[in-house]
Structures are given as structure tokens and as C-alpha cells.
């Protein structure tokens, strides 16, 4: 199966901007930092920080978080978008 290009992925995003919004980014970092502070395992090796927020930011930028963003609109419809489609560099 052929790999889908970044441009094709961004065309499939029907709700919202074709990037991660600042609110989604803050929510993801906060949720992941809470998980890390409660003892969740790291998803990256060679982390040089001990602060859970910094670790969560690095994991987000590396694209290793297995998260799907659900964007809703007022009529009740929604779209589930994989995080990898929204971060820079696909």
C-alpha cells in the first residue's frame, strides 16, 4: 500500500485548520504531562528533561503520541483526525 502524502492528508481534513490549534496543543501537552507525572512510561528514549511538561512537548514534536483529535461542529457532526496529520512534517 502506497504512503499517503502530506498534501493528501491535509485535503482530507474537513473541519478546522489543517494544523494543530493552540488549544489542541495545550490540551495534549497537559494530558500527557499528567500521565507522565502519574508514572506513565516515556515514549522517547534519550529525554534530557525531568519536567513532565517539557517531556510532553518533546513527545508531541517528535510525533510519537498515539492520539486522535476529534473536531466537532455545532450541528453535531465530527471528524476524527490522527495527530500525525496535524503536526508539522506530517
ABEGO torsion letter per residue (X at the ends): XBBBBAAAAAAABABEBABBBAAAAAAAAAAAAAAAAAGBBBABBGBABABAAAAAAAAAAAGABBBBBBBBBAAGBBBBBBAAAABBGX
